[in-house]
Amino acid sequence: MPVAAAIIDDLTRGPPVASIGSSWNLLTDGVMGGVSSGTMTRGNLDGRAAIRLRGTVSLENNGGFLQIALDLSPDGSVIDASAWDGIELDILGDGEEYGVHLRTDALTRPWQSYRHLFTAGPAWQTVRLRFADFTAHRTDVPFDPRRLRRLGVVAIGRAFSCDLSLGGLRFVAIPPTGKAVST
């Protein structure tokens, strides 16, 4: 049985470096011709260190996303997260729906991922997402936590202004009776 959690990022290192040694990156739909625009900043929000994603998601030019992404290994290789049931995020937001996208080394196209939605409320909360509840997007390859490579926190799929802060990120063991979201 694994311990309760393994830190991915507790925001104790200098930005944009995560606790695991990888760097956070801001990605926009501009890589495919979209016009969404945003920023990724680091600071304190309501007394907590946070990475903040702010911007405007636009569906123009076949766009529609802003993302903060992190390779789960500093050298981009895969990690084995099979000892864990899922991930846990400390978030603060604007009441909008956001997503976590996971990628493994088995995915070959940039639009493929395993996705889970959550709502980010106006007070800090902890969201737990089970690996078993992620859904495959544009792939038939089953999710394999032993081949995990990248994680993204994403504003996607509709035109809106986003404001989402991440105050911590962990792999977690979730008891069978554990709630999908807790505060």
Contact map, one row per residue, 1 for C-alpha under 8 A:
111000000000000000000000000000000000000000000000000000000000000000000000000000000010000000000000000000000000000000000000000000000000000000000000000000000000000000000000000000000000000
111110000000000000000000000000000000000000000000000000000000000000000000000000000011000000000000000000000000000000000000000000000000000000000000000000000000000000000000000010000000000
111111000000000000000000000000000000000000000000000000000000000000000000000000000000000000000000000000000000000000000000000000000000000000000000000000000000000000000000000010000000000
011111000000000000000000000000000000000000000000000000000000000000000000000000000000000000000000000000000000000000000000000000000000000000000000000000000000000000000000000110000000000
011111100000000000000000000000000000000000000000000000000000000000000000000000000000000000000000000000000000000000000000000000000000000000000000000000000000000000000000011110000000000
001111110000000000000000000000000000000000000000000000000000000000000000000000000000000000000000000000000000000000000000000000000000000000000000000000000000000000000000011100000000000
000011111100000000110000000000000000000000000000000000000000000000000000000000000000000000000000000000000000000000000000000000000000000000000000000000000000000000000000111000000000000
000001111100000001110000000000000000000000000000000000000000000000000001000000000000000000000000000000000000000000000000000000000000000000000000000000000000000000000001111000000000000
000000111111000001110000000000000000000000000000000000000000000000000000000000000000000000000000000000000000000000000000000000000000000000000000000000000000000000000001110000000000000
000000111111000001100000000000000000000000000000000000000000000000000000000000000000000000000000000000000000000000000000000000000000000000000000000000000000000000000011100000000000000
000000001111111001100000000000000000000000000000110000000000000000000000000000000000000000000000000000000000000000000000000000000000000000000000000000000000000000000011000000000000000
000000001111110001100000000000000000000000000000000000000000000000000000000000000000000000000000000000000000000000000000000000000000000000000000000000000000000000000000000000000000000
000000000011111111100000000000000000000000000000000000000000000000000000000000000000000000000000000000000000000000000000000000000000000000000000000000000000000000000000000000000000000
000000000011111111000000000000000000000000000000000000000000000000000000000000000000000000000000000000000000000000000000000000000000000000000000000000000000000000000000000000000000000
000000000010111111000010000000000000000001000000000000000000000000000000000000000000000000000000000000000000000000000000000000000000000000000000000000000000000000000000000000000000000
000000000000111111000011100000000000000001000000000000000000000000000000000000000000000000000000000000000000000000000000000000000000000000000000000000000000000000000000000000000000000
000000000000111111111111000000000000000000000000000000000000000000000000000000000000000000000000000000000000000000000000000000000000000000000000000000000000000000000000000000000000000
000000011111111111111111000000000000000000000000000000000000000000000000000000000000000000000000000000000000000000000000000000000000000000000000000000000000000000000000000000000000000
000000111111100011111100000000000000000000000000000000000000000000000000000000000000000000000000000000000000000000000000000000000000000000000000000000000000000000000000000000000000000
000000111000000011111100000000000000000000000000000000000000000000000001110000000000000000000000000000000000000000000000000000000000000000000000000000000000000000000000000000000000000
000000000000000011111110000000000000000000000000000000000000000000000000110000000000000000000000000000000000000000000000000000000000000000000000000000000000000000000000000000000000000
000000000000000011111111000000000000000000000000000000000000000000000111111000000000000000000000000000000000000000000000000000000000000000000000000000000000000000000000000000000000000
000000000000001111001111100000000000000000000000000000000000000000000110010000000000000000000000000000000000000000000000000000000000000000000000000000000000000000000000000000000000000
000000000000000111000111110000000000000000000000000000000000000000011110000000000000000000000000000000000000000000000000000000000000000000000000000000000000000000000000000000000000000
000000000000000100000011111000000000000100000000000000000000000000011100000000000000000000000000000000000000000000000000000000000000000000000000000000000000000000000000000000000000000
000000000000000000000001111100000000001100000000000000000000000001111000000000000000000000000000000000000000000000000000000000000000000000000000000000000000000000000000000000000000000
000000000000000000000000111110100000000000000000000000000000000001111000000000000000000000000000000000000000000000000000000000000000000000000000000000000000000000000000000000000000000
000000000000000000000000011111100101110000000000000000000000000011100000000000000000000000000000000000000000000000000000000000000000000000000000000000000000000000000000000000000000000
000000000000000000000000001111111111000000000000000000000000001111000000000000000000000000000000000000000000000000000000000000000000000000000000000000000000000000000000000000000000000
000000000000000000000000000111111111000000000000000000000000001000000000000000000000000000000000000000000000000000000000000000000000000000000000000000000000000000000000000000000000000
000000000000000000000000001111111100000000000000000000000000000000000000000000000000000000000000000000000000000000000000000000000000000000000000000000000000000000000000000000000000000
000000000000000000000000000011111100000000000000000000000000011000000000000000000000000000000000000000000000000000000000000000000000000000000000000000000000000000000000000000000000000
000000000000000000000000000011111110000000000000000000000000111000000000000000000000000000000000000000000000000000000000000000000000000000000000000000000000000000000000000000000000000
000000000000000000000000000111111111000000000000000000000111111100000000000000000000000000000000000000000000000000000000000000000000000000000000000000000000000000000000000000000000000
000000000000000000000000000011001111100000000000000000001111101000000000000000000000000000000000000000000000000000000000000000000000000000000000000000000000000000000000000000000000000
000000000000000000000000000111000111110000000000000000111110001111000000000000000000000000000000000000000000000000000000000000000000000000000000000000000000000000000000000000000000000
000000000000000000000000000100000011111000000000000000111000000001000000000000000000000000000000000000000000000000000000000000000000000000000000000000000000000000000000000000000000000
000000000000000000000000000100000001111100000000000011110000000001000000000000000000000000000000000000000000000000000000000000000000000000000000000000000000000000000000000000000000000
000000000000000000000000010000000000111110000000000111100000000000000000000000000000000000000000000000000000000000000000000000000000000000000000000000000000000000000000000000000000000
000000000000000000000000110000000000011111000000001111000000000000010000000000000000000000000000000000000000000000000000000000000000000000000000000000000000000000000000000000000000000
000000000000000000000000000000000000001111100000001110000000000000000000000000000000000000000000000000000000000000000000000000000000000000000000000000000000000000000000000000000000000
000000000000001100000000000000000000000111110000111100000000000000000000000000000000000000000000000000000000000000000000000000000000000000000000000000000000000000000000000000000000000
000000000000000000000000000000000000000011111000111100000000000000000000000000000000000000000000000000000000000000000000000000000000000000000000000000000000000000000000000000000000000
000000000000000000000000000000000000000001111111110000000000000000000000000000000000000000000000000000000000000000000000000000000000000000000000000000000000000000000000000000000000000
000000000000000000000000000000000000000000111111110000000000000000000000000000000000000000000000000000000000000000000000000000000000000000000000000000000000000000000000000000000000000
000000000000000000000000000000000000000000011111000000000000000000000000000000000000000000000000000000000000000000000000000000000000000000000000000000000000000000000000000000000000000
000000000000000000000000000000000000000000011111100000000000000000000000000000000000000000000000000000000000000000000000000000000000000000000000000000000000000000000000000000000000000
000000000000000000000000000000000000000000011111110000000000000000000000000000000000000000000000000000000000000000000000000000000000000000000000000000000000000000000010000000000000000
000000000010000000000000000000000000000001111011111000000000000000000000000000000000000000000000000000000000000000000000000000000000000000000000000000000000000000000010000000000000000
000000000010000000000000000000000000000001111001111100000000000000000000000000000000000000000000000000000000000000000000000000000000000000000000000000000000000000001111000000000000000
000000000000000000000000000000000000000111100000111110000000000000000000000000000000000000000000000000000000000000000000000000000000000000000000000000000000000000001110000000000000000
000000000000000000000000000000000000001111100000011111000000000000000000000000000000000000000000000000000000000000000000000000000000000000000000000000000000000000111100000000000000000
000000000000000000000000000000000000011110000000001111100000000000110000000000000000000000000000000000000000000000000000000000000000000000000000000000000000000001111000000000000000000
000000000000000000000000000000000000011100000000000111110000000000000000000000000000000000000000000000000000000000000000000000000000000000000000000000000000000011110000000000000000000
000000000000000000000000000000000001111000000000000011111000000001000000000000000000000000000000000000000000000000000000000000000000000000000000000000000000000011100000000000000000000
000000000000000000000000000000000001110000000000000001111100000000000000000000000000000000000000000000000000000000000000000000000000000000000000000000000000001111000000000000000000000
000000000000000000000000000000000011100000000000000000111110000111000000000000000000000000000000000000000000000000000000000000000000000000000000000000000011011111000000000000000000000
000000000000000000000000000000000111000000000000000000011111001110000000000000000000000000000000000000000000000000000000000000000000000000000000000000000000011100000000000000000000000
000000000000000000000000000000000111000000000000000000001111111100000000000000000000000000000000000000000000000000000000000000000000000000000000000000000000111000000000000000000000000
000000000000000000000000000000000110000000000000000000000111111100000000000000000000000000000000000000000000000000000000000000000000000000000000000000000000000000000000000000000000000
000000000000000000000000000000001110000000000000000000000011111000000000000000000000000000000000000000000000000000000000000000000000000000000000000000000000000000000000000000000000000
000000000000000000000000000000011100000000000000000000000011111100000000000000000000000000000000000000000000000000000000000000000000000000000000000000000000000000000000000000000000000
000000000000000000000000000011011111000000000000000000000111111110000000000000000000000000000000000000000000000000000000000000000000000000000000000000000000000000000000000000000000000
000000000000000000000000000010000101000000000000000000001111011111000000000000000000000000000000000000000000000000000000000000000000000000000000000000000001111000000000000000000000000
000000000000000000000000000110000001000000000000000000001100001111100000000000000000000000000000000000000000000000000000000000000000000000000000000000000111100000000000000000000000000
000000000000000000000000011110000001110000000000000000101000000111110000000000000000000000000000000000000000000000000000000000000000000000000000000000000111000000000000000000000000000
000000000000000000000000011100000000000000000000000010000000000011111000000000000000000000000000000000000000000000000000000000000000000000000000000000011110000000000000000000000000000
000000000000000000000001111000000000000100000000000010000000000001111100000000000000000000000000000000000000000000000000000000000000000000000000000000011100000000000000000000000000000
000000000000000000000001111000000000000000000000000000000000000000111110000000000000000000000000000000000000000000000000000000000000000000000000000001111000000000000000000000000000000
000000000000000000000111100000000000000000000000000000000000000000011111000000000000000000000000000000000000000000000000000000000000000000000000000001110000000000000000000000000000000
000000000000000000000111000000000000000000000000000000000000000000001111110100000000000000000000000000000000000000000000000000000000000000000000000011100000000000000000000000000000000
000000010000000000010100000000000000000000000000000000000000000000000111110111100000000000000000000000000000000000000000000000000000000000000000000111100000000000000000000000000000000
000000000000000000011100000000000000000000000000000000000000000000000011111111100000000000000000000000000000000000000000000000000000000000000000000010000000000000000000000000000000000
000000000000000000011110000000000000000000000000000000000000000000000011111110000000000000000000000000000000000000000000000000000000000000000000000000000000000000000000000000000000000
000000000000000000000100000000000000000000000000000000000000000000000000111110000000000000000000000000000000000000000000000000000000000000000000000000000000000000000000000000000000000
000000000000000000000000000000000000000000000000000000000000000000000011111111000000000000000000000000000000000000000000000000000000000000000000000010000000000000000000000000000000000
000000000000000000000000000000000000000000000000000000000000000000000001111111100000000000000000000000000000000000000000000000000000000000000000000010000000000000000000000000000000000
000000000000000000000000000000000000000000000000000000000000000000000001100111110000000000000000000000011000000000000000000000000000000000000000011110000000000000000000000000000000000
000000000000000000000000000000000000000000000000000000000000000000000001100011111000000000000000000000000000000000000000000000000000000000000000011110000000000000000000000000000000000
000000000000000000000000000000000000000000000000000000000000000000000000000001111110000000000000000000000000000000000000000000000000000000000000111100000000000000000000000000000000000
000000000000000000000000000000000000000000000000000000000000000000000000000000111111000000000000000000000000000000000000000000000000000000000000111100000000000000000000001000000000000
000000000000000000000000000000000000000000000000000000000000000000000000000000011111100000000000000000000000000000000000000000000000000000000001110000000000000000000000000000000000000
110000000000000000000000000000000000000000000000000000000000000000000000000000011111100000000000000000000000000000000000000000000000000000000000000000000000000000000000000010000000000
010000000000000000000000000000000000000000000000000000000000000000000000000000001111111000000000000000000000000000000000000000000000000000000000000000000000000000000000001111000000000
000000000000000000000000000000000000000000000000000000000000000000000000000000000111111000000000000000000000000000000000000000000111000000000000000000000000000000000000001111000000000
000000000000000000000000000000000000000000000000000000000000000000000000000000000001111100000000000000000000000000000000000000011111000000000000000000000000000000000000001111000000000
000000000000000000000000000000000000000000000000000000000000000000000000000000000001111110000000000000000000000000000000000000011110000000000000000000000000000000000000111100000000000
000000000000000000000000000000000000000000000000000000000000000000000000000000000000011111000000000000000000000000000000000001111000000000000000000000000000000000000000111100000000000
000000000000000000000000000000000000000000000000000000000000000000000000000000000000001111100000000000000000000000000000000001110000000000000000000000000000000000000111110000000000000
000000000000000000000000000000000000000000000000000000000000000000000000000000000000000111110000000000000000000000000000000111100000000000000000000000000000000000000111100000000000000
000000000000000000000000000000000000000000000000000000000000000000000000000000000000000011111000000000000000000000000001100111100000000000000000000000000000000000011111000000000000000
000000000000000000000000000000000000000000000000000000000000000000000000000000000000000001111100000000000000000000000001111110000000000000000000000000000000000000011110000000000000000
000000000000000000000000000000000000000000000000000000000000000000000000000000000000000000111111000000000000000000000001111100000000000000000000000000000000000000111000000000000000000
000000000000000000000000000000000000000000000000000000000000000000000000000000000000000000011111000000000000000000000001110000000000000000000000000000000000000001110000000000000000000
000000000000000000000000000000000000000000000000000000000000000000000000000000000000000000001111100000000000000000000011110000000000000000000000000000000000000000000000000000000000000
000000000000000000000000000000000000000000000000000000000000000000000000000000000000000000001111110000000000000000000011100000000000000000000000000000000000000001000000000000000000000
000000000000000000000000000000000000000000000000000000000000000000000000000000000000000000000011111000000000000000001111000000000000000000000000000000000010000000000000000000000000000
000000000000000000000000000000000000000000000000000000000000000000000000000000000000000000000001111100000000000000001111000000000000000000000000000000001111000000000000000000000000000
000000000000000000000000000000000000000000000000000000000000000000000000000000000000000000000000111110000000000000111100000000000000000000000000000000001111000000000000000000000000000
000000000000000000000000000000000000000000000000000000000000000000000000000000000000000000000000011111000000000000111100000000000000000000000000000000111100000000000000000000000000000
000000000000000000000000000000000000000000000000000000000000000000000000000000000000000000000000001111100000000011110000000000000000000000000000000000111100000000000000000000000000000
000000000000000000000000000000000000000000000000000000000000000000000000000000000000000000000000000111110000000011100000000000000000000000000000000111110000000000000000000000000000000
000000000000000000000000000000000000000000000000000000000000000000000000000000000000000000000000000011111010000111000000000000000000000000000000000111100000000000000000000000000000000
000000000000000000000000000000000000000000000000000000000000000000000000000001000000000000000000000001111110000010000000000000000000000000000011101111000000000000000000000000000000000
000000000000000000000000000000000000000000000000000000000000000000000000000001000000000000000000000000111111000000000000000000000000000000000000001110000000000000000000000000000000000
000000000000000000000000000000000000000000000000000000000000000000000000000000000000000000000000000000011111000000000000000000000000000000001000001000000000000000000000000000000000000
000000000000000000000000000000000000000000000000000000000000000000000000000000000000000000000000000000111111110110000000000000000000000000101000000000000000000000000000000000000000000
000000000000000000000000000000000000000000000000000000000000000000000000000000000000000000000000000000001111110100000000000000000000000000000000000000000000000000000000000000000000000
000000000000000000000000000000000000000000000000000000000000000000000000000000000000000000000000000000000011111100000000000000000000000000000000000000000000000000000000000000000000000
000000000000000000000000000000000000000000000000000000000000000000000000000000000000000000000000000000000011111110000000000000000000000000000000000000000000000000000000000000000000000
000000000000000000000000000000000000000000000000000000000000000000000000000000000000000000000000000000000000111110000000000000000000000011000000000000000000000000000000000000000000000
000000000000000000000000000000000000000000000000000000000000000000000000000000000000000000000000000000100011111111000000000000000000000111100000000000000000000000000000000000000000000
000000000000000000000000000000000000000000000000000000000000000000000000000000000000000000000000000011110010011111100000000000000000000111100000000000000000000000000000000000000000000
000000000000000000000000000000000000000000000000000000000000000000000000000000000000000000000000000011100000000111110000000000000000011110000010000000000000000000000000000000000000000
000000000000000000000000000000000000000000000000000000000000000000000000000000000000000000000000001111000000000011111000000000000000011110000000000000000000000000000000000000000000000
000000000000000000000000000000000000000000000000000000000000000000000000000000000000000000000000001110000000000001111100000000001000111000000000000000000000000000000000000000000000000
000000000000000000000000000000000000000000000000000000000000000000000000000000000000000000000000111100000000000000111110000000000000000000000000000000000000000000000000000000000000000
000000000000000000000000000000000000000000000000000000000000000000000000000000000000000000000000111100000000000000011111000000100000000000000000000000000000000000000000000000000000000
000000000000000000000000000000000000000000000000000000000000000000000000000000000000000000000011110000000000000000001111100000000000000000000000000000000000000000000000000000000000000
000000000000000000000000000000000000000000000000000000000000000000000000000000000000000000111111110000000000000000000111110010000000000000000000000000000000000000010000000000000000000
000000000000000000000000000000000000000000000000000000000000000000000000000000000000000000111111000000000000000000000011111110000000000000000000000000000000000000000000000000000000000
000000000000000000000000000000000000000000000000000000000000000000000000000000000000000000011110000000000000000000000001111100000000000000000000000000000000000000000000000000000000000
000000000000000000000000000000000000000000000000000000000000000000000000000000000000000000011000000000000000000000000000111110000000000000000000000000000000000000000000000000000000000
000000000000000000000000000000000000000000000000000000000000000000000000000000000000000001111000000000000000000000000000111111000000000000000000000000000000000000000000000000000000001
000000000000000000000000000000000000000000000000000000000000000000000000000000000000000001110000000000000000000000000001101111100000000000000000000000000000000000000000000000000000011
000000000000000000000000000000000000000000000000000000000000000000000000000000000000000111100000000000000000000000000000000111110000000000000000000000000000000000000000000000000000111
000000000000000000000000000000000000000000000000000000000000000000000000000000000000000111100000000000000000000000000100000011111000000000000000000000000000000000000000000000000001111
000000000000000000000000000000000000000000000000000000000000000000000000000000000000011110000000000000000000000000000000000001111100000000000000000000000000000000000000000001000011110
000000000000000000000000000000000000000000000000000000000000000000000000000000000000011100000000000000000000000000010000000000111110110000000000000000000000000000000000000000000001100
000000000000000000000000000000000000000000000000000000000000000000000000000000000000111000000000000000000000000000000000000000011111110000000000000000000000000000000000000001000001000
000000000000000000000000000000000000000000000000000000000000000000000000000000000000111000000000000000000000000000000000000000001111110000000000100000000000000000000000000000000000000
000000000000000000000000000000000000000000000000000000000000000000000000000000000000110000000000000000000000000000000000000000000111110000000000000000000000000000000000000000000000000
000000000000000000000000000000000000000000000000000000000000000000000000000000000000000000000000000000000000000000010000000000001111111000000000000000000000000000000000000000000000000
000000000000000000000000000000000000000000000000000000000000000000000000000000000000000000000000000000000000000001110000000000001111111100000000000000000000000000000000000000000000000
000000000000000000000000000000000000000000000000000000000000000000000000000000000000000000000000000000000000000001110000000000000000111110000000000000000000000000000000000000000000000
000000000000000000000000000000000000000000000000000000000000000000000000000000000000000000000000000000000000000111100000000000000000011111111110000000000000000000000000000000000000000
000000000000000000000000000000000000000000000000000000000000000000000000000000000000000000000000000000000000001111100000000000000000001111100000000000000000000000000000000000000000000
000000000000000000000000000000000000000000000000000000000000000000000000000000000000000000000000000000000000001110000000000000000000000111110000000000000000000000000000000000000000000
000000000000000000000000000000000000000000000000000000000000000000000000000000000000000000000000000000000010000110000000000000000000000111111000000000000000000000000000000000000000000
000000000000000000000000000000000000000000000000000000000000000000000000000000000000000000000000000000000000000000000000000000000000000101111100000000000000000000000000000000000000000
000000000000000000000000000000000000000000000000000000000000000000000000000000000000000000000000000000000110000000000000000000000000000100111110000000000000000000000000000000000000000
000000000000000000000000000000000000000000000000000000000000000000000000000000000000000000000000000000000000000000000000000000000000000100011111000000000000000000000000000000000000000
000000000000000000000000000000000000000000000000000000000000000000000000000000000000000000000000000000010000000001000000000000000000000100001111100000000000000000000000000000000000000
000000000000000000000000000000000000000000000000000000000000000000000000000000000100000000000000000000010000000000000000000000000000000000000111111100000000000000000000000000000000000
000000000000000000000000000000000000000000000000000000000000000000000000000000011100000000000000000000010000000000000000000000000010000000000011111100000000000000000000000000000000000
000000000000000000000000000000000000000000000000000000000000000000000000000001111100000000000000000000000000000000000000000000000000000000000001111100000000000000000000000000000000000
000000000000000000000000000000000000000000000000000000000000000000000000000001111000000000000000000000011100000000000000000000000000000000000001111110000000000000000000000000000000000
000000000000000000000000000000000000000000000000000000000000000000000001000001111000000000000000000001111000000000000000000000000000000000000001111111000000000000000000000000000000000
000000000000000000000000000000000000000000000000000000000000000000000011100111100000000000000000000001111000000000000000000000000000000000000000001111100000000000000000000000000000000
000000000000000000000000000000000000000000000000000000000000000000001111000000000000000000000000000001110000000000000000000000000000000000000000000111110000000000000000000000000000000
000000000000000000000000000000000000000000000000000000000000000000001111000000000000000000000000000111100000000000000000000000000000000000000000000011111000000000000000000000000000000
000000000000000000000000000000000000000000000000000000000000000000111100000000000000000000000000000111000000000000000000000000000000000000000000000001111100000000000000000000000000000
000000000000000000000000000000000000000000000000000000000000000000111000000000000000000000000000011110000000000000000000000000000000000000000000000000111110000000000000000000000000000
000000000000000000000000000000000000000000000000000000000000000011110000000000000000000000000000011110000000000000000000000000000000000000000000000000011111000000000000000000000000000
000000000000000000000000000000000000000000000000000000001000000011100000000000000000000000000000111000000000000000000000000000000000000000000000000000001111100001000000000000000000000
000000000000000000000000000000000000000000000000000000001000000111000000000000000000000000000000011000000000000000000000000000000000000000000000000000000111110000000000000000000000000
000000000000000000000000000000000000000000000000000000000010000110000000000000000000000000000000000000000000000000000000000000000000000000000000000000000011111000000000000000000000000
000000000000000000000000000000000000000000000000000000001110000100000000000000000000000000000000000000000000000000000000000000000000000000000000000000000001111100000000000000000000000
000000000000000000000000000000000000000000000000000000011110000100000000000000000000000000000000000000000000000000000000000000000000000000000000000000000000111110000000000000000000000
000000000000000000000000000000000000000000000000000000011100000000000000000000000000000000000000000000000000000000000000000000000000000000000000000000000000011111000000000000000000000
000000000000000000000000000000000000000000000000000001111000000000000000000000000000000000000000000000000000000000000000000000000000000000000000000000000000001111100000000000000000000
000000000000000000000000000000000000000000000000000011111000000000000000000000000000000000000101000000000000000000000000000000000000000000000000000000000010000111110000000000000000000
000000000000000000000000000000000000000000000000000111100000000000000000000000000000000000001100000000000000000000000000000000000000000000000000000000000000000011111000000000000000000
000000000000000000000000000000000000000000000000000111000000000000000000000000000000000000111100000000000000000000000001000000000000000000000000000000000000000001111100000000000000000
000000000000000000000000000000000000000000000000011110000000000000000000000000000000000000111000000000000000000000000000000000000000000000000000000000000000000000111110000000000000000
000000000000000000000000000000000000000000000000011100000000000000000000000000000000000011110000000000000000000000000000000000000000000000000000000000000000000000011111100000000000000
000000000110000000000000000000000000000000000001111000000000000000000000000000000000000011110000000000000000000000000000000000000000000000000000000000000000000000001111100000000000000
000000011110000000000000000000000000000000000000010000000000000000000000000000000000000011100000000000000000000000000000000000000000000000000000000000000000000000000111110000000000000
000000111100000000000000000000000000000000000000000000000000000000000000000000000000001111000000000000000000000000000000000000000000000000000000000000000000000000000111111000000000000
000011111000000000000000000000000000000000000000000000000000000000000000000000000000001110000000000000000000000000000000000000000000000000000000000000000000000000000001111100000000000
000011110000000000000000000000000000000000000000000000000000000000000000000000001001111100000000000000000000000000000000000000000000000000000000000000000000000000000000111110000000000
000111000000000000000000000000000000000000000000000000000000000000000000000000000001111100000000000000000000000000000000000000000000000000000000000000000000000000000000011111000000000
011110000000000000000000000000000000000000000000000000000000000000000000000000000011110000000000000000000000000000000000000000000000000000000000000000000000000000000000001111100000000
000000000000000000000000000000000000000000000000000000000000000000000000000000000001110000000000000000000000000000000000000000010100000000000000000000000000000000000000000111111100000
000000000000000000000000000000000000000000000000000000000000000000000000000000000000000000000000000000000000000000000000000000000000000000000000000000000000000000000000000011111100000
000000000000000000000000000000000000000000000000000000000000000000000000000000000000000000000000000000000000000000000000000000000000000000000000000000000000000000000000000001111100000
000000000000000000000000000000000000000000000000000000000000000000000000000000000000000000000000000000000000000000000000000000000000000000000000000000000000000000000000000001111110000
000000000000000000000000000000000000000000000000000000000000000000000000000000000000000000000000000000000000000000000000000000000000000000000000000000000000000000000000000001111111000
000000000000000000000000000000000000000000000000000000000000000000000000000000000000000000000000000000000000000000000000000000010000000000000000000000000000000000000000000000001111110
000000000000000000000000000000000000000000000000000000000000000000000000000000000000000000000000000000000000000000000000000000111100000000000000000000000000000000000000000000000111110
000000000000000000000000000000000000000000000000000000000000000000000000000000000000000000000000000000000000000000000000000001111000000000000000000000000000000000000000000000000011111
000000000000000000000000000000000000000000000000000000000000000000000000000000000000000000000000000000000000000000000000000011110000000000000000000000000000000000000000000000000011111
000000000000000000000000000000000000000000000000000000000000000000000000000000000000000000000000000000000000000000000000000111100000000000000000000000000000000000000000000000000000111
